[in-house]
């Protein structure tokens, strides 16, 4: 994540320099005051040190991917910036993309998959979703049967399912399979090269304590994150996404109960006056205006 973020920041900087060469830098540009991200970004080793991690823990596969990344030359960006300036005061921001990701059929922003199968409750109804790439991975092992999908959907995860191949279990880690501190590490890796705040949710289990939340916020501050979002599962009486397909029954019952409350006229007696509260959209019956 750190090296990918650096690569994006590098190319964004070059693009901003090119725009500045054509149209001039942004109005408040002052090279004596501006501190570009390539001068302020902490080194990866520094982040590892603060987190108490070791670079030796990085897998060989990750190191291979990093080595294959095109090289960056920040000295070139520095010289071009001093000559032309930057067209943009800030270059990068990582938005949540919750709705856009649904339309595009992708995971949300830099978030891990919330669940391999889950129920999403929105204003127009309840939808059961199964991750497309996960289904393709099951298909590669001839496991894309209704029975397997149903079993996975009941929990939303395969991390502890011994009947699923190990490679799939390791690859398809959901938000709740990732320890809270690693959510923060991931955000910090991106934050190092992003000007604005990074949208990232630290998903915590229902049993998480206030001290667990304090530790997350403290770690985010130490690693230089500009903000942090914590969500403890079931901390709201109603939530947008539920784990597993079985939860859809509970979500549907909540929706039916809310609908029943709307349909029951509420009668309040106050001295000799009686007020009838009708559900939204209901018309007719008023003796004065007929609406």
N, C-alpha and C positions, 0 to 999 in steps of 0.2 A: 504494500500500500504506500509506504514512504517513497519508494523509487518511482512508482507510477504517478503519484502526486507531483513529485519533482519534475517528471517529464512533461506533464500537462502544464505546470507553471512555467517551465522553460519555453514551450511553444507559445503559450499565451503572451509571455513577455516579448518574444520576437514579433508576434502579430501586432502588439500594441506599439512597438517601436516603428514598425512599418507604417502604421496609421499615422503616427506622429510625424514621420518623415513627409507624408503626403499632405496632412492637414494641420500639423502643429500639435504640440503637447496640450494636455488639459490646462485650463486657464490658471490654476493655482500652482502649476508646476514650478518647483524650486529644488534643483539638485542638491543644494546645501541642506535642505530640511527633509527631503524625502528619503525614507529608509525602505528600500525595496526588500521583497521577501527573501531574495537570495542572500541578503546580508544578515537577516535576522533569523532565518530558519535554523533551529537547533540540529546538530548532527545526530544521525541515527544512534551512534554510540552513546550520546548524552541521554537520549530517551530511554535506551536500554538500561543505563545506569540508574536513572531515577526510578524506573519500574522494577529494578532489582532482577533483571533478566540478563541472560548471556547470549551473545551472538552465536555461540556454539549450539544453542537450542534450535536454530533455524535449519530446516530440512534441506537436503541436497537439491531437491526438486525446486524449492523456492530460490536457492542460490543460482541454479541454472537459468531460471526465468529472468532473474535480475541481470545476469551477465548478458543475456540476449537482448536486453533493452538498448535502443540506440543511445549513443553517448550524448552528453550535454556539455556545452562550453559556456559557463557563466561569465568568463572573462570577455567573450564576444558580446554577450548581452550588456555587460557593464560598459564597454567602450561605445556601443551603439546608443545606449541610453544617455551617456554623457554628451553625445553629439546631437541626438535628435529629441531626447526626452521620451516620455510615455504619453500615449493618448488617453489612457485610462488610469484614474486614481487607484482603483482596485481592479483586480483581474479575475479572481476566482471566488466562487461561493458554491456551497453544496446544499441544495434545497432538499426538502423531504420527498417530493415527487410522489406522494401517496396516491393521488388520483391518476396522474400521468402513467405511473407504473402499471396500474390496472389496465388502462387503455392499450399500452404497449405490450402487455403480457410479460413483464420483467419483474425482477425483485426491486424493492424500493430503495433508491439512492445507493448509499454504501452499506445498507443494512443487510444482515443475513436474512434468509428466508424465515418468516415468522413461524410457519408450520408447513409441512409437506402437504397436508390437507387440513383445511380449516373452514369455518363458517364466518362469512362477512355479513354483518347486519348494517344495512343502509336504509334510507328513508323509503325506498321503493320496494324493499323486501329483503329476504335473506338468501344468500348465495353460497353454495358449497364449492370450494375451489381446490384443485389438485395441481401441484406444480408440474408444468409441462416437461422440464428437463428431467425431473425425477421419474416421470413416466417413461421417458426415452431410455433412461438408465436401466429401469426395470426390464424394458423390452429387450435390451441387449443381453440380459441374462434369462430371457424367457420367463420373467416373473410378473409380467403385466396382466395378471389375472384379476378378476373381480374379488376373489377371496383375499389375495395379498393386499390389494388396494384398500379393501374394507378394514383389514386389520391395522394397516398403517394409519388409516384415517381416524381410527378410534383414539389414537394418542397424538397424532400429528407429527410424530418423530420416529426415526428408526435407529437412533443412537444406541439403544439397549435391546434391539431386536436381534437375537442370535441367528435367525433364519434368513436374514438379509446379508448378502456378501459384504465382507469387511470394507472393501473399497467404496461401496455405496454408503455405508454407515459413516466412514471418515469424511467423505466428500460432502454429503448432504446434512451438514450440521445446521440445526435451526437456532433461532434467537435464544431459546431457553436451554439449548445444549451448550452454548458458549458461556463460560463463567463471566460474571459482571465485570471483573477487572480487565478481561480481554476485550470487552466492548470498548472500554476506555482506551486501552492501548491502540486499538484500531482507529478510534477517533483522533487520538493525538498524532498518529502517523500522518493522517490527512491534514490536520490542523497546521502542521509545521509549514506547509506550502500554500495554505489557503488564506487569503486576506480577511474574508468575513468569517463569521462563525460557521461551524459545521453542524448540520442537522443529523443527529444520531441519537437513538434511544437505547438506553441500558435496560434491557428486560430483566426483571428480577422475579423470583418465584413468590408465591403467595406467602410463604413462611419467612420471607426476608424481614429483618429487624431494623429499627431506626439506626442502629449502629452500622449495619451493612450499607445503608444509604449514605451515612456520613462518610464512610470509607471511600465510596465511589466519588462523592463530590470532592473530597480531599485529594484523591489521586488525580482527578481531572485537573484540579488547580495546579498541582505539582508538575504535571506534564504539559501545562501551557494551553489547555483547552479554553476557548472563549465562552463556552457555555456547555451545559450538560442536561440531558433529559432522562429522568428515571421513571419507569413505569413498573409498579408491582402488580403482578397478575391478580385480577379480580378486586383491585382496589376501588373500582367503581361499581355501583350496583348494576349498571349496564355498560358494556363496552362494545367497541366496533367490531373487533375480531375475537372469536372464541377458538380454543384449541379443539381439534378433532371434530368429527361429524356428530358424535353422540350429543355434544353440547348444543347442536342445533335444536334438539327437542326443548331444552331449557329456554333458549332464545325465542323459540316460537311461542312457548307458553307465556313468556314475559310480554311479547307483542300482543297476544290474545287478551291478556289481563288488562293491558293499557287500553286496548280497543273497547273492552267491556266498560271500563270506567268512563270513556268518552261518550258511549251510547246511553249511559244512565243519566237522565236529567237530575241535576242537583237542585234541591228545593230548600230555600232558606226562609224561615218565617221571622219577620221583624215587625212586632206590633200587628198592625192590620195589613201590612204589605207583604206580598209573596213574590220572590224573584225566581224565575225559571232560567237556569243556565243551560243553553243548548250547545251541542258539539259544533265545532267549526264547520261551516258549509251548510248547516241545516237552515231552511227558510220556511216561512209560512206560520200562521197561527197568531200573529200579533194583531189584537183588535184595533190598534191605532193606525199602523202603517201597512198592515197585511204582509209584512216581511219578517 
